[in-house]
Amino acid sequence: MVDKHGNEVGVGDVVRVLEIAPKLLSILAPDERQRIEAMLNNEYVVDDLPEPNKISVSISWEEDDGQIAFSGLYMLPHEFELVLKRSGTSTAGETK
């Protein structure tokens, strides 16, 4: 799996969300839409490679009643970029 720039990406790597499909946003409830839109330009650990040519990233939050809620995105390569390899080196080869 590769990102927008052709960098190899795997489970555990950190990526930045560059784009969220408008079609996805249009079907979400307002509260979930707000949480998903807030993911734009932020960094997340890749959870899974659920389908060919897609990665999965997730978010969680605590609801008013103390319950933990989860959501996330499946993203295509043009929608994200690699920030940090799980080995601890950046795409520029600098150790973090």
N, C-alpha and C positions, 0 to 999 in steps of 0.2 A: 504494500500500500504506500502511495506517495502523496505528498501535500501539493499545494498550489505551485511550488517551486521545484518539484521533482525530488524532494528529500524523502528518503525512506522513513516511514513512521510505523511504530508498533505499539502493542499494549504496554502501558507504563510510561510512554513518552508524554511530554507536555506540549500541547498545541494551543494556538490562539485562534479563537473564533473570528473569522473575517466576514462572514455572510450567513444570514439565516434565510431560508427559503420563504418568500412572502406567502406562498400557498399554505405552508405549515402554520404560519402566524395567523392566517385568516380563519383557521378552523379551531383555534384554541379559545378556551374560556378567558375572559379578561384578566383574571388574577394569574393564571398560568402564562398567558401571553406576556405579561409584564416581567415575570421571572425569566422567561426564555429570551426576551429582547435584551434583558440586562446581561446576558452571557456574551453579547457582541463585544469584541475587542478585549475580552478577558481570556485567561489561560486556564486550561483544564487537563487533567491526566486522561489519557486514552484508556477507556474501560475494556473495550472489546473491538474486534473486527467482525461485526455481525453478518456482513454480506460482502461479496466481492465489490471492491472499490468504495467501501464505506467504513468509517470509524464511528465509535460511540463514545460520547462524554456525558457525564451526569452531574446533577446538582441535588442538594438536599437542604431542607430548612425545617424549622420547628413551627408547627401551627399553634394558634392561640390556646388550644386545648392540651398542648404538650406532645401531641403526636408528631412523628417525623414524616415528612412528605418527600417524595423523589420525583424528578423529571430529568429530561436530558435531550440530547440531539443525536441523530444519525447524520453524518456529514459526508458529502462528496469532496474530492480533492480540492476543488476550487474554493471551498468554503472555509478552509483552515490552513494554517502554516505551522510548521514545526518550530518550537521554541527551545526545547531541551530534550536530549536523548536520555533514556533511563540510566545510561551508563554514567551520567553526570557531566557530559560534555555538551556544549552548545553546538549549533550548526556551524559556527565559525571556528570550532575546534578549541575554544577557550574552556578551561575547567571551571565549573561553578562551585 
